[in-house]
Amino acid sequence: MALEHAILVSLLEKPGSGYELARRFERSIGYFWTATHQQIYRVLKRMENDGWVAARDVPQQGRPDKREYSVADLGRAALSSWLREPTEPESVRHDLAVKIRGAAFDDPAALVTEARRHRAAHEERLARYLVGEERDFTGTDARAAGATGTTGTTEAERELQHAVLRGGIAYERMMLGWLDDVLATLARFGPER
């Protein structure tokens, strides 16, 4: 997937400025695709030049005008074409897994700190995902907004967004289970062996 496609999806969900897009990447799109502010602005400029997005200046009170982007017909067509292309299943590239295999030829216990660091990062990400799920999909406010249609999203948008988030939650839970197994295995080869 190219960053362009993630931007098109985000802008179809809601038009916005480059800054607003970057915030969305930090808050929700970042569950499955990351990009820096600089990357987003650079790609937006290229997409505007290619006719994929349209931009308009929006006056703001007490602040400089902002440039708000929306998807143009060419961008919608490009996304539609991309959605119909087959996607190859992703191969896993995991440095920690290679280190764990390699630890058999060194000191397995030396990886405990690294495995714990990875576990803490996945635990933190899972907690963020669960907070986002509560806020956006399962909490009382989210259910009320979805039932009354006040969120501005269609049922299909909400359900598909939630499906992606559920995939992230499942992945983080799987990683935590695997890292618990790794830590238990490494403990068997600790100093007291």
Buried (B, 14 or more C-beta within 10 A) or exposed (E): EEBBBBBBBBBBBEBBBBEBBBBBBEEBBBBEBEBEBEBBBBBBEEBBEEEBBBBEEEEEEEEEEBBBBBBBEBBBEBBEEBEEEEEEEEEEEEEBEEBBEEBEEEEBBEBBEBBBEBBEEBBEBBEBBBEBBEEBBEEEEBEEBBEEEEBEBEEEBBEEBBEEBEEBBEBBBEBBEBBEEBBEEBEEBEEEE
